[in-house]
């Protein structure tokens, strides 16, 4: 079997395992469920523009959080238990591994987005896209957003030495980025220099693109330029996609080349020493 087919097979196996394990299923879907619960409580049964903005921010934040936090956790787990070391000596195995993880991440993120849309319509009274153009915009923004953040999450995860360090490094910057990217509040209320800084990162553009699909055109006035800026959104996300796919394979290959049986044994001994205390 070729690496692509093996990777797809591996991805479907991992998805089946999650579907059969309630704990794992809850872990992956808990973020959108918690978000919907909080949004329902805050809305108090009142439908309005703020609920539309909140749902758009929730979709964008879910994509970014999964890409920049959950994806590195996959790498840490597979590196610590020796999975990547075992794959290193098999021809085409790393390609299959990446294809499988890509499929797994894509399906989980799409399921989260669908859950947010359906839950938003049912619980919050949010209006779903009303035209083919809005649905098309939502699809390309979500798919391009996933392609932009997931490879970068893999690239960053490949250079961090431990999951605990990753959480410490990720949590504060990612949460700060959510507050300054206009995911949950109008970006135009922030200083211009902070708007320019947020515009470098994909979260701002993913959130704006989702808003353009969920909100009416009259809501354009909430944006800094008074326009949805679809072309800049496409351009910035395309740049991040390119950077991610250029960096991630190189860094992953470097990470696996540095793995060895002695390093795996050393990490295992350190874990045993910690648990002993």
DRENLUMTI-918019 format. One record per residue (C-alpha): residue number from 1; residue in one letter; z, y, x. Coordinates in steps of 0.001 Angstrom, whole numbers. Each point is the difference from the previous one (the first is absolute). Layout:
BEGIN
pos,code,w,v,u
NUM,A,Z,Y,X
...
//
This chain:
BEGIN
pos,code,w,v,u
1,X,0,0,0
2,X,-763,3515,1225
3,X,2824,2523,628
4,X,-825,2050,-3105
5,X,261,-3003,-2306
6,X,3157,-1189,1722
7,X,1499,3473,-353
8,X,-747,158,-3705
9,X,1495,-3473,-419
10,X,3127,1086,1876
11,X,303,3141,-2136
12,X,-243,-1978,-3254
13,X,2683,-2414,1230
14,X,2376,2892,753
15,X,-682,1536,-3408
16,X,717,-3338,-1694
17,X,3279,-282,1865
18,X,1066,3463,-1181
19,X,-937,-783,-3606
20,X,2158,-3126,126
21,X,3028,1722,1536
22,X,1840,2381,-2312
23,X,1866,1663,2849
24,X,-3183,860,1884
25,X,-1799,1066,-3177
26,X,2827,2389,-860
27,X,105,1350,3559
28,X,-3672,991,-82
29,X,-6,1398,-3545
30,X,3447,1608,23
31,X,-1232,3382,1276
32,X,-2325,767,-2958
33,X,2533,-1443,-2461
34,X,2819,2175,1373
35,X,-2275,3033,29
36,X,-963,-534,-3645
37,X,3665,-405,-967
38,X,1028,3232,1716
39,X,-2984,1890,-1424
40,X,772,-1246,-3517
41,X,3615,1106,355
42,X,-1008,3443,1299
43,X,-2666,515,-2643
44,X,2414,-776,-2830
45,X,-2862,-1112,-2217
46,X,-1872,3311,382
47,X,-3636,-149,987
48,X,-1314,2809,2144
49,X,-1928,1110,3015
50,X,2937,-720,2291
51,X,-64,-3689,-937
52,X,-3704,-89,901
53,X,781,1618,3353
54,X,2886,-2393,558
55,X,-2150,-3075,-677
56,X,-2725,1225,2368
57,X,2626,535,2711
58,X,1447,-3448,-651
59,X,-3379,-1684,479
60,X,-687,1892,3237
61,X,3509,-625,1354
62,X,-170,-3723,-799
63,X,-3218,-325,2009
64,X,1440,1877,2981
65,X,3395,-1736,-76
66,X,-1593,-3441,-144
67,X,-2454,794,2756
68,X,2434,1669,2399
69,X,3141,-2034,-645
70,X,-812,-3393,-1507
71,X,-3000,-806,2202
72,X,1996,449,3247
73,X,2651,-2310,-1423
74,X,-2632,-2728,-302
75,X,-829,418,3665
76,X,3629,-27,1067
77,X,724,-3182,-1928
78,X,-3062,-1839,1273
79,X,669,1124,3558
80,X,3663,-980,-81
81,X,-568,-3506,-1393
82,X,-2835,-748,2445
83,X,-2877,47,-2499
84,X,-2068,2450,2045
85,X,695,-1927,3200
86,X,-1283,-3236,-1540
87,X,-3127,1718,-1307
88,X,-878,1557,3329
89,X,-1492,-3155,1495
90,X,-2137,-938,-3025
91,X,-3570,1388,-74
92,X,-459,2433,-2883
93,X,3618,-374,-1121
94,X,895,3693,366
95,X,-3018,1001,-2063
96,X,1055,-2438,-2708
97,X,3551,1336,167
98,X,-1152,3606,-498
99,X,-2353,-948,-2840
100,X,2797,-1896,-1749
101,X,2484,2858,364
102,X,-2594,2505,-1199
103,X,-625,-2030,-3151
104,X,3738,-431,-566
105,X,716,3734,390
106,X,-3000,1041,-2099
107,X,964,-2216,-2957
108,X,3663,1085,138
109,X,-870,3684,124
110,X,-2561,-265,-2787
111,X,2565,-1871,-2133
112,X,2520,2786,631
113,X,-2521,2692,-956
114,X,-963,-1844,-3204
115,X,3703,-441,-848
116,X,595,3723,498
117,X,-2976,931,-2181
118,X,860,-2413,-2812
119,X,3713,792,188
120,X,-705,3726,134
121,X,-2128,-208,-3141
122,X,2493,-2205,-1870
123,X,3317,1554,1071
124,X,-863,3564,944
125,X,-2880,662,-2363
126,X,-2239,912,2918
127,X,-3677,346,-809
128,X,-2222,-2369,1945
129,X,-3372,1188,1333
130,X,-2200,829,-2977
131,X,-3443,-133,1587
132,X,-2030,-2228,2269
133,X,17,2734,2636
134,X,3810,144,55
135,X,278,-3783,239
136,X,-2526,31,2830
137,X,1997,2695,1818
138,X,3224,-1947,-432
139,X,-1602,-3168,1392
140,X,-1501,1538,3140
141,X,3096,2068,752
142,X,2322,-3023,-325
143,X,-2250,-2353,1988
144,X,-702,2560,2714
145,X,3702,887,125
146,X,924,-3646,519
147,X,-2631,-328,2726
148,X,1388,3135,1663
149,X,3700,-872,178
150,X,103,-3791,400
151,X,-1771,-166,3415
152,X,2176,2858,1253
153,X,3092,-1902,-1137
154,X,-1214,-3036,1927
155,X,-738,2134,3066
156,X,3435,1634,-9
157,X,1739,-3302,-717
158,X,-1717,-1580,3001
159,X,1554,2494,2433
160,X,3545,70,-1373
161,X,2369,-2497,1629
162,X,2271,-899,-2921
163,X,155,220,-3798
164,X,3303,1853,91
165,X,-1466,2664,2262
166,X,-3030,243,-2268
167,X,2131,695,-3051
168,X,1927,2678,1883
169,X,-3208,1631,1207
170,X,-1876,-300,-3267
171,X,2450,868,-2723
172,X,712,3656,692
173,X,-3553,1057,976
174,X,-1611,-1845,-2930
175,X,2458,1397,-2525
176,X,-429,3492,1453
177,X,-3771,-383,-231
178,X,299,-812,-3697
179,X,1878,3230,-671
180,X,-2454,2227,1874
181,X,-3215,-1681,-1136
182,X,131,1095,-3620
183,X,461,-3527,-1277
184,X,2724,1011,-2466
185,X,-142,3818,-54
186,X,-2823,2567,221
187,X,-1109,399,3594
188,X,-775,3685,-497
189,X,3735,769,-231
190,X,391,-860,3701
191,X,-667,2366,2927
192,X,-3618,49,1149
193,X,829,-1454,3427
194,X,1753,-2950,-1670
195,X,-2995,-519,-2278
196,X,-2272,-104,3049
197,X,2291,-2526,1688
198,X,99,-2249,-3079
199,X,-3796,186,-284
200,X,-358,-1926,3261
201,X,1499,-3140,-1572
202,X,-1543,-2207,-2686
203,X,2859,189,-2539
204,X,-876,3560,-1032
205,X,-3623,-955,-673
206,X,770,-3304,-1720
207,X,2412,1768,-2359
208,X,-2493,2789,-713
209,X,-2796,-2479,-610
210,X,2115,-2004,-2444
211,X,1000,3209,-1800
212,X,-3672,881,-401
213,X,-503,-3316,-1811
214,X,3074,202,-2234
215,X,257,3713,-830
216,X,-2434,2234,-1911
217,X,-2126,2526,1885
218,X,2309,2785,-1184
219,X,2623,-1370,2405
220,X,-2107,1089,2977
221,X,1993,3229,102
222,X,2967,-1980,1319
223,X,-1915,-818,3183
224,X,121,2379,2995
225,X,-3736,780,-208
226,X,-336,-270,-3772
227,X,-2368,-2950,409
228,X,279,-3811,263
229,X,-1790,19,3377
230,X,-1587,-3441,-331
231,X,-2215,479,3051
232,X,2896,928,2364
233,X,2010,-2873,-1473
234,X,-2827,-2403,795
235,X,-391,1447,3492
236,X,3688,-91,1011
237,X,548,-3518,-1322
238,X,-3205,-1189,1714
239,X,1308,1373,3309
240,X,3270,-1886,-434
241,X,-1863,-3188,-916
242,X,-2089,303,3165
243,X,3035,682,2209
244,X,1904,-2901,-1521
245,X,-2742,-2554,472
246,X,-632,1190,3545
247,X,3657,-125,1051
248,X,1443,-2937,-1948
249,X,-2108,-2874,1453
250,X,488,1237,3575
251,X,3751,419,-367
252,X,400,-3332,-1783
253,X,-1916,-1784,2760
254,X,2183,1686,2609
255,X,3140,-984,-1883
256,X,-1013,-3655,-261
257,X,-1112,-124,3653
258,X,3515,1006,1020
259,X,1621,-2753,-2038
260,X,1213,-3077,1840
261,X,2268,-2952,-548
262,X,2631,1492,2286
263,X,109,3259,-1953
264,X,251,-1903,-3267
265,X,2844,-2088,1400
266,X,1755,3113,1312
267,X,-119,1687,-3407
268,X,1304,-3151,-1650
269,X,2927,-122,2401
270,X,818,3645,-707
271,X,-7,-635,-3738
272,X,2276,-3006,419
273,X,2348,2052,2181
274,X,209,2729,-2642
275,X,686,-2437,-2818
276,X,2689,-1676,2094
277,X,1889,3292,152
//
